[in-house]
Amino acid sequence: MGRRKPEALIGLVAKYGSSVRKRHGRVVRLLKKKRQCPSCGSMKFRREVAGIWTCPMCSYKLADGAYDTPRLERAR
Ligand SMILES: [Zn+2]
């Protein structure tokens, strides 16, 4: 078995081109990643809309990247 290539998520049909599908899969995986709330430590910290990250437990809100939280990772 060789090294696995980054695969597109299932559910997408043969459309839009392979690199766009792979990029979409990467973004979706990033969004599904568990994140810790910097305020209360809950793992429910997630993206509300592009660039707005929010915690449902303590309603802490943070402006960061559209698909990931690079500023939050750097601060840690
Ligand atoms: Zn919180």
N, CA, C, O and the ligand as a Tripos MOL2 file, in Angstrom:
@<TRIPOS>MOLECULE
protein
  305   303    77     0     0
PROTEIN
NO_CHARGES

@<TRIPOS>ATOM
      1 N           0.8290   -1.2020    0.0000 N.3       1 MET1
      2 CA          0.0000    0.0000    0.0000 C.3       1 MET1
      3 C           0.8610    1.2480    0.0000 C.2       1 MET1
      4 O           1.7600    1.3940    0.8280 O.2       1 MET1
      5 N           0.5880    2.1260   -0.9120 N.am      2 GLY2
      6 CA          1.3610    3.3600   -0.9980 C.3       2 GLY2
      7 C           0.7720    4.4570   -0.1330 C.2       2 GLY2
      8 O          -0.1650    4.2510    0.6380 O.2       2 GLY2
      9 N           1.3400    5.5860   -0.2900 N.am      3 ARG3
     10 CA          0.8460    6.7610    0.4300 C.3       3 ARG3
     11 C          -0.4990    7.1630   -0.1620 C.2       3 ARG3
     12 O          -0.6650    7.2150   -1.3800 O.2       3 ARG3
     13 N          -1.4410    7.4420    0.7050 N.am      4 ARG4
     14 CA         -2.7680    7.8190    0.2060 C.3       4 ARG4
     15 C          -2.8150    9.2810   -0.1980 C.2       4 ARG4
     16 O          -2.3450   10.1640    0.5200 O.2       4 ARG4
     17 N          -3.3810    9.5050   -1.3400 N.am      5 LYS5
     18 CA         -3.5570   10.8870   -1.8050 C.3       5 LYS5
     19 C          -4.7350   11.5090   -1.0580 C.2       5 LYS5
     20 O          -5.6370   10.7850   -0.6360 O.2       5 LYS5
     21 N          -4.7480   12.8280   -0.8860 N.am      6 PRO6
     22 CA         -5.9310   13.4450   -0.2830 C.3       6 PRO6
     23 C          -7.1240   13.2240   -1.1870 C.2       6 PRO6
     24 O          -7.0960   13.5780   -2.3660 O.2       6 PRO6
     25 N          -8.1700   12.6410   -0.6340 N.am      7 GLU7
     26 CA         -9.3050   12.2790   -1.4670 C.3       7 GLU7
     27 C         -10.4380   13.2620   -1.3280 C.2       7 GLU7
     28 O         -10.6080   13.8990   -0.2880 O.2       7 GLU7
     29 N         -11.1970   13.3770   -2.3700 N.am      8 ALA8
     30 CA        -12.3930   14.2110   -2.3030 C.3       8 ALA8
     31 C         -13.4210   13.4890   -1.4410 C.2       8 ALA8
     32 O         -13.4510   12.2590   -1.4020 O.2       8 ALA8
     33 N         -14.2470   14.2400   -0.7630 N.am      9 LEU9
     34 CA        -15.2880   13.6370    0.0660 C.3       9 LEU9
     35 C         -16.3040   12.9450   -0.8230 C.2       9 LEU9
     36 O         -16.5270   13.3630   -1.9590 O.2       9 LEU9
     37 N         -16.9250   11.8850   -0.3100 N.am     10 ILE10
     38 CA        -17.9900   11.2540   -1.0700 C.3      10 ILE10
     39 C         -19.2130   12.1610   -1.0410 C.2      10 ILE10
     40 O         -19.3200   13.0390   -0.1850 O.2      10 ILE10
     41 N         -20.1000   11.9570   -1.9400 N.am     11 GLY11
     42 CA        -21.2810   12.7980   -2.0010 C.3      11 GLY11
     43 C         -21.1820   13.8170   -3.1050 C.2      11 GLY11
     44 O         -22.1870   14.3760   -3.5440 O.2      11 GLY11
     45 N         -19.9540   14.0620   -3.5580 N.am     12 LEU12
     46 CA        -19.7870   14.9690   -4.6860 C.3      12 LEU12
     47 C         -19.7310   14.1180   -5.9480 C.2      12 LEU12
     48 O         -19.0630   13.0840   -5.9700 O.2      12 LEU12
     49 N         -20.4180   14.5380   -6.9850 N.am     13 VAL13
     50 CA        -20.3940   13.7810   -8.2330 C.3      13 VAL13
     51 C         -19.1780   14.2080   -9.0470 C.2      13 VAL13
     52 O         -18.4490   15.1150   -8.6460 O.2      13 VAL13
     53 N         -18.9560   13.5620  -10.1850 N.am     14 ALA14
     54 CA        -17.8240   13.8880  -11.0330 C.3      14 ALA14
     55 C         -18.0810   15.2300  -11.7090 C.2      14 ALA14
     56 O         -18.4970   15.2950  -12.8650 O.2      14 ALA14
     57 N         -17.8280   16.2720  -10.9750 N.am     15 LYS15
     58 CA        -18.1730   17.6040  -11.4210 C.3      15 LYS15
     59 C         -17.1560   18.5750  -10.8440 C.2      15 LYS15
     60 O         -16.5160   18.2640   -9.8400 O.2      15 LYS15
     61 N         -17.0000   19.6850  -11.4230 N.am     16 TYR16
     62 CA        -16.1680   20.8050  -10.9490 C.3      16 TYR16
     63 C         -14.6670   20.5810  -11.0830 C.2      16 TYR16
     64 O         -13.9040   21.5290  -10.9020 O.2      16 TYR16
     65 N         -14.2140   19.3840  -11.3880 N.am     17 GLY17
     66 CA        -12.7790   19.1450  -11.4960 C.3      17 GLY17
     67 C         -12.2100   18.5800  -10.2160 C.2      17 GLY17
     68 O         -12.6900   18.8830   -9.1240 O.2      17 GLY17
     69 N         -11.1540   17.7340  -10.3580 N.am     18 SER18
     70 CA        -10.6750   16.9900   -9.1990 C.3      18 SER18
     71 C          -9.9970   17.8700   -8.1680 C.2      18 SER18
     72 O         -10.1570   17.6240   -6.9720 O.2      18 SER18
     73 N          -9.2430   18.8880   -8.5770 N.am     19 SER19
     74 CA         -8.5190   19.6830   -7.5800 C.3      19 SER19
     75 C          -9.4850   20.5200   -6.7490 C.2      19 SER19
     76 O          -9.2580   20.7350   -5.5580 O.2      19 SER19
     77 N         -10.5460   20.9870   -7.3660 N.am     20 VAL20
     78 CA        -11.5410   21.7520   -6.6100 C.3      20 VAL20
     79 C         -12.2550   20.8380   -5.6200 C.2      20 VAL20
     80 O         -12.5350   21.2440   -4.4930 O.2      20 VAL20
     81 N         -12.5540   19.5910   -6.0390 N.am     21 ARG21
     82 CA        -13.2260   18.6570   -5.1240 C.3      21 ARG21
     83 C         -12.3210   18.3130   -3.9470 C.2      21 ARG21
     84 O         -12.7850   18.2030   -2.8120 O.2      21 ARG21
     85 N         -11.0120   18.1410   -4.2210 N.am     22 LYS22
     86 CA        -10.0880   17.8350   -3.1320 C.3      22 LYS22
     87 C          -9.9680   19.0190   -2.1840 C.2      22 LYS22
     88 O          -9.9110   18.8440   -0.9670 O.2      22 LYS22
     89 N          -9.9320   20.2220   -2.7430 N.am     23 ARG23
     90 CA         -9.8380   21.4130   -1.9070 C.3      23 ARG23
     91 C         -11.0910   21.5390   -1.0290 C.2      23 ARG23
     92 O         -11.0070   21.8940    0.1460 O.2      23 ARG23
     93 N         -12.2460   21.2420   -1.6200 N.am     24 HIS24
     94 CA        -13.4900   21.2900   -0.8690 C.3      24 HIS24
     95 C         -13.4570   20.2830    0.2840 C.2      24 HIS24
     96 O         -13.8870   20.5890    1.3960 O.2      24 HIS24
     97 N         -12.9400   19.0710    0.0060 N.am     25 GLY25
     98 CA        -12.8360   18.0590    1.0480 C.3      25 GLY25
     99 C         -11.9400   18.5070    2.1790 C.2      25 GLY25
    100 O         -12.2380   18.2580    3.3470 O.2      25 GLY25
    101 N         -10.8490   19.1640    1.8460 N.am     26 ARG26
    102 CA         -9.9200   19.6550    2.8630 C.3      26 ARG26
    103 C         -10.6160   20.6880    3.7550 C.2      26 ARG26
    104 O         -10.4780   20.6540    4.9780 O.2      26 ARG26
    105 N         -11.3550   21.5910    3.1410 N.am     27 VAL27
    106 CA        -12.0390   22.6410    3.9000 C.3      27 VAL27
    107 C         -13.0930   22.0320    4.8120 C.2      27 VAL27
    108 O         -13.2270   22.4390    5.9660 O.2      27 VAL27
    109 N         -13.8470   21.0510    4.3000 N.am     28 VAL28
    110 CA        -14.8880   20.4260    5.1140 C.3      28 VAL28
    111 C         -14.2690   19.6990    6.3010 C.2      28 VAL28
    112 O         -14.8030   19.7470    7.4090 O.2      28 VAL28
    113 N         -13.1280   19.0180    6.0680 N.am     29 ARG29
    114 CA        -12.4480   18.3510    7.1690 C.3      29 ARG29
    115 C         -11.9820   19.3600    8.2160 C.2      29 ARG29
    116 O         -12.0640   19.0950    9.4150 O.2      29 ARG29
    117 N         -11.4990   20.5000    7.7720 N.am     30 LEU30
    118 CA        -11.0710   21.5510    8.7060 C.3      30 LEU30
    119 C         -12.2530   22.0390    9.5440 C.2      30 LEU30
    120 O         -12.1220   22.2860   10.7430 O.2      30 LEU30
    121 N         -13.3910   22.1690    8.8990 N.am     31 LEU31
    122 CA        -14.5680   22.6630    9.6170 C.3      31 LEU31
    123 C         -15.0570   21.6440   10.6370 C.2      31 LEU31
    124 O         -15.5970   22.0140   11.6790 O.2      31 LEU31
    125 N         -14.8650   20.3450   10.3340 N.am     32 LYS32
    126 CA        -15.3580   19.3020   11.2280 C.3      32 LYS32
    127 C         -14.4160   19.0550   12.4000 C.2      32 LYS32
    128 O         -14.7900   18.3990   13.3720 O.2      32 LYS32
    129 N         -13.2030   19.5760   12.3090 N.am     33 LYS33
    130 CA        -12.2040   19.3660   13.3500 C.3      33 LYS33
    131 C         -12.7240   19.9060   14.6880 C.2      33 LYS33
    132 O         -13.3700   20.9520   14.7430 O.2      33 LYS33
    133 N         -12.4260   19.1660   15.7660 N.am     34 LYS34
    134 CA        -12.8240   19.6200   17.0990 C.3      34 LYS34
    135 C         -11.9090   20.7710   17.5180 C.2      34 LYS34
    136 O         -10.6880   20.6990   17.3730 O.2      34 LYS34
    137 N         -12.5220   21.8240   18.0360 N.am     35 ARG35
    138 CA        -11.7530   22.9620   18.5100 C.3      35 ARG35
    139 C         -12.1400   23.2730   19.9380 C.2      35 ARG35
    140 O         -13.2760   23.0630   20.3620 O.2      35 ARG35
    141 N         -11.1660   23.7770   20.6610 N.am     36 GLN36
    142 CA        -11.4380   24.1040   22.0500 C.3      36 GLN36
    143 C         -11.7600   25.5850   22.1880 C.2      36 GLN36
    144 O         -11.0720   26.4350   21.6230 O.2      36 GLN36
    145 N         -12.8000   25.8830   22.9340 N.am     37 CYS37
    146 CA        -13.1640   27.2720   23.1930 C.3      37 CYS37
    147 C         -12.0950   27.9140   24.0680 C.2      37 CYS37
    148 O         -11.7590   27.3770   25.1240 O.2      37 CYS37
    149 N         -11.5550   29.0580   23.6460 N.am     38 PRO38
    150 CA        -10.4940   29.7000   24.4370 C.3      38 PRO38
    151 C         -11.0210   30.3090   25.7310 C.2      38 PRO38
    152 O         -10.2410   30.6770   26.6100 O.2      38 PRO38
    153 N         -12.3300   30.4150   25.8500 N.am     39 SER39
    154 CA        -12.9070   31.0230   27.0490 C.3      39 SER39
    155 C         -13.2500   29.9870   28.1200 C.2      39 SER39
    156 O         -12.8220   30.1190   29.2670 O.2      39 SER39
    157 N         -14.0310   28.9370   27.7480 N.am     40 CYS40
    158 CA        -14.4790   27.9760   28.7620 C.3      40 CYS40
    159 C         -13.8470   26.6030   28.5910 C.2      40 CYS40
    160 O         -14.0310   25.7370   29.4460 O.2      40 CYS40
    161 N         -13.1030   26.3800   27.5040 N.am     41 GLY41
    162 CA        -12.4280   25.0980   27.3180 C.3      41 GLY41
    163 C         -13.2980   24.0120   26.7200 C.2      41 GLY41
    164 O         -12.8390   22.8800   26.5670 O.2      41 GLY41
    165 N         -14.5410   24.3180   26.3770 N.am     42 SER42
    166 CA        -15.4290   23.3340   25.7620 C.3      42 SER42
    167 C         -14.9350   22.9900   24.3590 C.2      42 SER42
    168 O         -14.3370   23.8250   23.6800 O.2      42 SER42
    169 N         -15.1920   21.7450   23.9280 N.am     43 MET43
    170 CA        -14.7590   21.3320   22.5930 C.3      43 MET43
    171 C         -15.8380   21.6050   21.5510 C.2      43 MET43
    172 O         -15.7440   21.1180   20.4240 O.2      43 MET43
    173 N         -16.8430   22.3630   21.9050 N.am     44 LYS44
    174 CA        -17.9430   22.6230   20.9770 C.3      44 LYS44
    175 C         -17.7350   23.8880   20.1610 C.2      44 LYS44
    176 O         -18.6320   24.3190   19.4360 O.2      44 LYS44
    177 N         -16.5550   24.4830   20.2760 N.am     45 PHE45
    178 CA        -16.2390   25.7060   19.5610 C.3      45 PHE45
    179 C         -16.2830   25.4530   18.0650 C.2      45 PHE45
    180 O         -15.5680   24.5880   17.5610 O.2      45 PHE45
    181 N         -17.1190   26.2030   17.3470 N.am     46 ARG46
    182 CA        -17.2300   25.9440   15.9130 C.3      46 ARG46
    183 C         -17.5350   27.2150   15.1370 C.2      46 ARG46
    184 O         -17.8000   28.2720   15.7100 O.2      46 ARG46
    185 N         -17.4910   27.0820   13.8240 N.am     47 ARG47
    186 CA        -17.7050   28.2380   12.9780 C.3      47 ARG47
    187 C         -19.1890   28.5330   12.8540 C.2      47 ARG47
    188 O         -19.9960   27.6310   12.6270 O.2      47 ARG47
    189 N         -19.5370   29.7890   13.0020 N.am     48 GLU48
    190 CA        -20.9400   30.1660   12.8310 C.3      48 GLU48
    191 C         -21.1920   30.5270   11.3660 C.2      48 GLU48
    192 O         -22.0040   29.8890   10.6960 O.2      48 GLU48
    193 N         -20.5010   31.5370   10.8800 N.am     49 VAL49
    194 CA        -20.4760   31.8650    9.4610 C.3      49 VAL49
    195 C         -19.0170   32.0850    9.1060 C.2      49 VAL49
    196 O         -18.1570   31.9990    9.9830 O.2      49 VAL49
    197 N         -18.7120   32.3670    7.8450 N.am     50 ALA50
    198 CA        -17.3290   32.5540    7.4300 C.3      50 ALA50
    199 C         -16.6730   33.6380    8.2780 C.2      50 ALA50
    200 O         -17.1110   34.7880    8.2750 O.2      50 ALA50
    201 N         -15.6120   33.2630    9.0090 N.am     51 GLY51
    202 CA        -14.8530   34.2470    9.7790 C.3      51 GLY51
    203 C         -15.3390   34.4570   11.1950 C.2      51 GLY51
    204 O         -14.6510   35.1050   11.9830 O.2      51 GLY51
    205 N         -16.5180   33.9260   11.5520 N.am     52 ILE52
    206 CA        -17.0480   34.0930   12.9100 C.3      52 ILE52
    207 C         -17.0750   32.7320   13.5940 C.2      52 ILE52
    208 O         -17.7420   31.8110   13.1240 O.2      52 ILE52
    209 N         -16.3590   32.6060   14.6910 N.am     53 TRP53
    210 CA        -16.2760   31.3480   15.4340 C.3      53 TRP53
    211 C         -16.9580   31.5540   16.7700 C.2      53 TRP53
    212 O         -16.7360   32.5610   17.4420 O.2      53 TRP53
    213 N         -17.7800   30.6090   17.1490 N.am     54 THR54
    214 CA        -18.5570   30.8210   18.3530 C.3      54 THR54
    215 C         -18.6440   29.5480   19.2010 C.2      54 THR54
    216 O         -18.5280   28.4300   18.6980 O.2      54 THR54
    217 N         -18.8510   29.7560   20.5020 N.am     55 CYS55
    218 CA        -18.9950   28.6550   21.4460 C.3      55 CYS55
    219 C         -20.4330   28.6230   21.9310 C.2      55 CYS55
    220 O         -20.9170   29.6220   22.4650 O.2      55 CYS55
    221 N         -21.1470   27.4840   21.7590 N.am     56 PRO56
    222 CA        -22.5460   27.4220   22.1870 C.3      56 PRO56
    223 C         -22.6870   27.3460   23.7080 C.2      56 PRO56
    224 O         -23.7650   27.6120   24.2390 O.2      56 PRO56
    225 N         -21.6150   26.9870   24.4110 N.am     57 MET57
    226 CA        -21.7030   26.8370   25.8530 C.3      57 MET57
    227 C         -21.6590   28.1890   26.5730 C.2      57 MET57
    228 O         -22.4610   28.4530   27.4690 O.2      57 MET57
    229 N         -20.7020   29.0480   26.1630 N.am     58 CYS58
    230 CA        -20.5530   30.3190   26.8790 C.3      58 CYS58
    231 C         -20.7990   31.5100   25.9570 C.2      58 CYS58
    232 O         -20.5880   32.6550   26.3560 O.2      58 CYS58
    233 N         -21.2460   31.2490   24.7210 N.am     59 SER59
    234 CA        -21.5250   32.2600   23.6950 C.3      59 SER59
    235 C         -20.3670   33.2250   23.4780 C.2      59 SER59
    236 O         -20.5670   34.4040   23.1870 O.2      59 SER59
    237 N         -19.1590   32.7060   23.6240 N.am     60 TYR60
    238 CA        -17.9640   33.4680   23.2980 C.3      60 TYR60
    239 C         -17.8420   33.5290   21.7830 C.2      60 TYR60
    240 O         -18.0210   32.5190   21.1030 O.2      60 TYR60
    241 N         -17.5340   34.7230   21.2450 N.am     61 LYS61
    242 CA        -17.4250   34.8760   19.8000 C.3      61 LYS61
    243 C         -16.0550   35.3960   19.4280 C.2      61 LYS61
    244 O         -15.4490   36.1770   20.1630 O.2      61 LYS61
    245 N         -15.5720   34.9540   18.2790 N.am     62 LEU62
    246 CA        -14.2280   35.3110   17.8580 C.3      62 LEU62
    247 C         -14.2120   35.4850   16.3430 C.2      62 LEU62
    248 O         -14.8090   34.6920   15.6150 O.2      62 LEU62
    249 N         -13.5330   36.5130   15.8780 N.am     63 ALA63
    250 CA        -13.3430   36.6870   14.4390 C.3      63 ALA63
    251 C         -12.0050   36.0720   14.0680 C.2      63 ALA63
    252 O         -10.9730   36.4500   14.6210 O.2      63 ALA63
    253 N         -12.0130   35.1320   13.1420 N.am     64 ASP64
    254 CA        -10.7660   34.4960   12.7030 C.3      64 ASP64
    255 C         -10.8970   34.1340   11.2290 C.2      64 ASP64
    256 O         -11.6780   34.7530   10.5070 O.2      64 ASP64
    257 N         -10.1420   33.1430   10.7790 N.am     65 GLY65
    258 CA        -10.1680   32.7920    9.3720 C.3      65 GLY65
    259 C         -11.5450   32.3210    8.9240 C.2      65 GLY65
    260 O         -12.3980   31.9850    9.7470 O.2      65 GLY65
    261 N         -11.7510   32.3010    7.6120 N.am     66 ALA66
    262 CA        -13.0470   31.9050    7.0780 C.3      66 ALA66
    263 C         -13.2960   30.4120    7.2730 C.2      66 ALA66
    264 O         -14.4280   30.0010    7.5310 O.2      66 ALA66
    265 N         -12.2260   29.5810    7.1490 N.am     67 TYR67
    266 CA        -12.4080   28.1360    7.2170 C.3      67 TYR67
    267 C         -11.6180   27.4800    8.3400 C.2      67 TYR67
    268 O         -11.7790   26.2870    8.5980 O.2      67 TYR67
    269 N         -10.7650   28.2520    9.0090 N.am     68 ASP68
    270 CA         -9.9290   27.6870   10.0630 C.3      68 ASP68
    271 C          -9.6500   28.7990   11.0680 C.2      68 ASP68
    272 O         -10.0120   29.9550   10.8460 O.2      68 ASP68
    273 N          -9.0050   28.4400   12.1750 N.am     69 THR69
    274 CA         -8.7090   29.4500   13.1920 C.3      69 THR69
    275 C          -7.1950   29.6180   13.3590 C.2      69 THR69
    276 O          -6.6390   29.2380   14.3890 O.2      69 THR69
    277 N          -6.5230   30.1910   12.3400 N.am     70 PRO70
    278 CA         -5.0620   30.3120   12.4190 C.3      70 PRO70
    279 C          -4.6070   31.2370   13.5440 C.2      70 PRO70
    280 O          -3.5700   30.9910   14.1600 O.2      70 PRO70
    281 N          -5.3610   32.2900   13.8200 N.am     71 ARG71
    282 CA         -4.9670   33.2020   14.8850 C.3      71 ARG71
    283 C          -5.0500   32.5210   16.2430 C.2      71 ARG71
    284 O          -4.2100   32.7350   17.1170 O.2      71 ARG71
    285 N          -6.0810   31.6970   16.4020 N.am     72 LEU72
    286 CA         -6.2660   30.9820   17.6570 C.3      72 LEU72
    287 C          -5.1550   29.9590   17.8710 C.2      72 LEU72
    288 O          -4.6470   29.8170   18.9840 O.2      72 LEU72
    289 N          -4.7710   29.2380   16.7960 N.am     73 GLU73
    290 CA         -3.7000   28.2490   16.9090 C.3      73 GLU73
    291 C          -2.3890   28.9340   17.2790 C.2      73 GLU73
    292 O          -1.6100   28.4140   18.0780 O.2      73 GLU73
    293 N          -2.1540   30.1110   16.6860 N.am     74 ARG74
    294 CA         -0.8970   30.8070   16.9260 C.3      74 ARG74
    295 C          -0.8260   31.3130   18.3610 C.2      74 ARG74
    296 O           0.2420   31.3280   18.9720 O.2      74 ARG74
    297 N          -1.9830   31.7320   18.8980 N.am     75 ALA75
    298 CA         -2.0080   32.2830   20.2490 C.3      75 ALA75
    299 C          -1.7440   31.1910   21.2860 C.2      75 ALA75
    300 O          -1.3380   31.4840   22.4100 O.2      75 ALA75
    301 N          -1.9780   29.9270   20.9020 N.am     76 ARG76
    302 CA         -1.8430   28.8370   21.8620 C.3      76 ARG76
    303 C          -0.3910   28.4730   22.1150 C.2      76 ARG76
    304 O          -0.1090   27.5700   22.9030 O.2      76 ARG76
    305 ZN        -16.9120   28.5510   25.6050 Zn       77 ZN77
@<TRIPOS>BOND
     1     1     2 1
     2     2     3 1
     3     3     4 2
     4     3     5 am
     5     5     6 1
     6     6     7 1
     7     7     8 2
     8     7     9 am
     9     9    10 1
    10    10    11 1
    11    11    12 2
    12    11    13 am
    13    13    14 1
    14    14    15 1
    15    15    16 2
    16    15    17 am
    17    17    18 1
    18    18    19 1
    19    19    20 2
    20    19    21 am
    21    21    22 1
    22    22    23 1
    23    23    24 2
    24    23    25 am
    25    25    26 1
    26    26    27 1
    27    27    28 2
    28    27    29 am
    29    29    30 1
    30    30    31 1
    31    31    32 2
    32    31    33 am
    33    33    34 1
    34    34    35 1
    35    35    36 2
    36    35    37 am
    37    37    38 1
    38    38    39 1
    39    39    40 2
    40    39    41 am
    41    41    42 1
    42    42    43 1
    43    43    44 2
    44    43    45 am
    45    45    46 1
    46    46    47 1
    47    47    48 2
    48    47    49 am
    49    49    50 1
    50    50    51 1
    51    51    52 2
    52    51    53 am
    53    53    54 1
    54    54    55 1
    55    55    56 2
    56    55    57 am
    57    57    58 1
    58    58    59 1
    59    59    60 2
    60    59    61 am
    61    61    62 1
    62    62    63 1
    63    63    64 2
    64    63    65 am
    65    65    66 1
    66    66    67 1
    67    67    68 2
    68    67    69 am
    69    69    70 1
    70    70    71 1
    71    71    72 2
    72    71    73 am
    73    73    74 1
    74    74    75 1
    75    75    76 2
    76    75    77 am
    77    77    78 1
    78    78    79 1
    79    79    80 2
    80    79    81 am
    81    81    82 1
    82    82    83 1
    83    83    84 2
    84    83    85 am
    85    85    86 1
    86    86    87 1
    87    87    88 2
    88    87    89 am
    89    89    90 1
    90    90    91 1
    91    91    92 2
    92    91    93 am
    93    93    94 1
    94    94    95 1
    95    95    96 2
    96    95    97 am
    97    97    98 1
    98    98    99 1
    99    99   100 2
   100    99   101 am
   101   101   102 1
   102   102   103 1
   103   103   104 2
   104   103   105 am
   105   105   106 1
   106   106   107 1
   107   107   108 2
   108   107   109 am
   109   109   110 1
   110   110   111 1
   111   111   112 2
   112   111   113 am
   113   113   114 1
   114   114   115 1
   115   115   116 2
   116   115   117 am
   117   117   118 1
   118   118   119 1
   119   119   120 2
   120   119   121 am
   121   121   122 1
   122   122   123 1
   123   123   124 2
   124   123   125 am
   125   125   126 1
   126   126   127 1
   127   127   128 2
   128   127   129 am
   129   129   130 1
   130   130   131 1
   131   131   132 2
   132   131   133 am
   133   133   134 1
   134   134   135 1
   135   135   136 2
   136   135   137 am
   137   137   138 1
   138   138   139 1
   139   139   140 2
   140   139   141 am
   141   141   142 1
   142   142   143 1
   143   143   144 2
   144   143   145 am
   145   145   146 1
   146   146   147 1
   147   147   148 2
   148   147   149 am
   149   149   150 1
   150   150   151 1
   151   151   152 2
   152   151   153 am
   153   153   154 1
   154   154   155 1
   155   155   156 2
   156   155   157 am
   157   157   158 1
   158   158   159 1
   159   159   160 2
   160   159   161 am
   161   161   162 1
   162   162   163 1
   163   163   164 2
   164   163   165 am
   165   165   166 1
   166   166   167 1
   167   167   168 2
   168   167   169 am
   169   169   170 1
   170   170   171 1
   171   171   172 2
   172   171   173 am
   173   173   174 1
   174   174   175 1
   175   175   176 2
   176   175   177 am
   177   177   178 1
   178   178   179 1
   179   179   180 2
   180   179   181 am
   181   181   182 1
   182   182   183 1
   183   183   184 2
   184   183   185 am
   185   185   186 1
   186   186   187 1
   187   187   188 2
   188   187   189 am
   189   189   190 1
   190   190   191 1
   191   191   192 2
   192   191   193 am
   193   193   194 1
   194   194   195 1
   195   195   196 2
   196   195   197 am
   197   197   198 1
   198   198   199 1
   199   199   200 2
   200   199   201 am
   201   201   202 1
   202   202   203 1
   203   203   204 2
   204   203   205 am
   205   205   206 1
   206   206   207 1
   207   207   208 2
   208   207   209 am
   209   209   210 1
   210   210   211 1
   211   211   212 2
   212   211   213 am
   213   213   214 1
   214   214   215 1
   215   215   216 2
   216   215   217 am
   217   217   218 1
   218   218   219 1
   219   219   220 2
   220   219   221 am
   221   221   222 1
   222   222   223 1
   223   223   224 2
   224   223   225 am
   225   225   226 1
   226   226   227 1
   227   227   228 2
   228   227   229 am
   229   229   230 1
   230   230   231 1
   231   231   232 2
   232   231   233 am
   233   233   234 1
   234   234   235 1
   235   235   236 2
   236   235   237 am
   237   237   238 1
   238   238   239 1
   239   239   240 2
   240   239   241 am
   241   241   242 1
   242   242   243 1
   243   243   244 2
   244   243   245 am
   245   245   246 1
   246   246   247 1
   247   247   248 2
   248   247   249 am
   249   249   250 1
   250   250   251 1
   251   251   252 2
   252   251   253 am
   253   253   254 1
   254   254   255 1
   255   255   256 2
   256   255   257 am
   257   257   258 1
   258   258   259 1
   259   259   260 2
   260   259   261 am
   261   261   262 1
   262   262   263 1
   263   263   264 2
   264   263   265 am
   265   265   266 1
   266   266   267 1
   267   267   268 2
   268   267   269 am
   269   269   270 1
   270   270   271 1
   271   271   272 2
   272   271   273 am
   273   273   274 1
   274   274   275 1
   275   275   276 2
   276   275   277 am
   277   277   278 1
   278   278   279 1
   279   279   280 2
   280   279   281 am
   281   281   282 1
   282   282   283 1
   283   283   284 2
   284   283   285 am
   285   285   286 1
   286   286   287 1
   287   287   288 2
   288   287   289 am
   289   289   290 1
   290   290   291 1
   291   291   292 2
   292   291   293 am
   293   293   294 1
   294   294   295 1
   295   295   296 2
   296   295   297 am
   297   297   298 1
   298   298   299 1
   299   299   300 2
   300   299   301 am
   301   301   302 1
   302   302   303 1
   303   303   304 2
@<TRIPOS>SUBSTRUCTURE
     1 MET1         2 RESIDUE 1 A MET
     2 GLY2         6 RESIDUE 1 A GLY
     3 ARG3        10 RESIDUE 1 A ARG
     4 ARG4        14 RESIDUE 1 A ARG
     5 LYS5        18 RESIDUE 1 A LYS
     6 PRO6        22 RESIDUE 1 A PRO
     7 GLU7        26 RESIDUE 1 A GLU
     8 ALA8        30 RESIDUE 1 A ALA
     9 LEU9        34 RESIDUE 1 A LEU
    10 ILE10       38 RESIDUE 1 A ILE
    11 GLY11       42 RESIDUE 1 A GLY
    12 LEU12       46 RESIDUE 1 A LEU
    13 VAL13       50 RESIDUE 1 A VAL
    14 ALA14       54 RESIDUE 1 A ALA
    15 LYS15       58 RESIDUE 1 A LYS
    16 TYR16       62 RESIDUE 1 A TYR
    17 GLY17       66 RESIDUE 1 A GLY
    18 SER18       70 RESIDUE 1 A SER
    19 SER19       74 RESIDUE 1 A SER
    20 VAL20       78 RESIDUE 1 A VAL
    21 ARG21       82 RESIDUE 1 A ARG
    22 LYS22       86 RESIDUE 1 A LYS
    23 ARG23       90 RESIDUE 1 A ARG
    24 HIS24       94 RESIDUE 1 A HIS
    25 GLY25       98 RESIDUE 1 A GLY
    26 ARG26      102 RESIDUE 1 A ARG
    27 VAL27      106 RESIDUE 1 A VAL
    28 VAL28      110 RESIDUE 1 A VAL
    29 ARG29      114 RESIDUE 1 A ARG
    30 LEU30      118 RESIDUE 1 A LEU
    31 LEU31      122 RESIDUE 1 A LEU
    32 LYS32      126 RESIDUE 1 A LYS
    33 LYS33      130 RESIDUE 1 A LYS
    34 LYS34      134 RESIDUE 1 A LYS
    35 ARG35      138 RESIDUE 1 A ARG
    36 GLN36      142 RESIDUE 1 A GLN
    37 CYS37      146 RESIDUE 1 A CYS
    38 PRO38      150 RESIDUE 1 A PRO
    39 SER39      154 RESIDUE 1 A SER
    40 CYS40      158 RESIDUE 1 A CYS
    41 GLY41      162 RESIDUE 1 A GLY
    42 SER42      166 RESIDUE 1 A SER
    43 MET43      170 RESIDUE 1 A MET
    44 LYS44      174 RESIDUE 1 A LYS
    45 PHE45      178 RESIDUE 1 A PHE
    46 ARG46      182 RESIDUE 1 A ARG
    47 ARG47      186 RESIDUE 1 A ARG
    48 GLU48      190 RESIDUE 1 A GLU
    49 VAL49      194 RESIDUE 1 A VAL
    50 ALA50      198 RESIDUE 1 A ALA
    51 GLY51      202 RESIDUE 1 A GLY
    52 ILE52      206 RESIDUE 1 A ILE
    53 TRP53      210 RESIDUE 1 A TRP
    54 THR54      214 RESIDUE 1 A THR
    55 CYS55      218 RESIDUE 1 A CYS
    56 PRO56      222 RESIDUE 1 A PRO
    57 MET57      226 RESIDUE 1 A MET
    58 CYS58      230 RESIDUE 1 A CYS
    59 SER59      234 RESIDUE 1 A SER
    60 TYR60      238 RESIDUE 1 A TYR
    61 LYS61      242 RESIDUE 1 A LYS
    62 LEU62      246 RESIDUE 1 A LEU
    63 ALA63      250 RESIDUE 1 A ALA
    64 ASP64      254 RESIDUE 1 A ASP
    65 GLY65      258 RESIDUE 1 A GLY
    66 ALA66      262 RESIDUE 1 A ALA
    67 TYR67      266 RESIDUE 1 A TYR
    68 ASP68      270 RESIDUE 1 A ASP
    69 THR69      274 RESIDUE 1 A THR
    70 PRO70      278 RESIDUE 1 A PRO
    71 ARG71      282 RESIDUE 1 A ARG
    72 LEU72      286 RESIDUE 1 A LEU
    73 GLU73      290 RESIDUE 1 A GLU
    74 ARG74      294 RESIDUE 1 A ARG
    75 ALA75      298 RESIDUE 1 A ALA
    76 ARG76      302 RESIDUE 1 A ARG
    77 ZN77       305 GROUP 0 **** ****
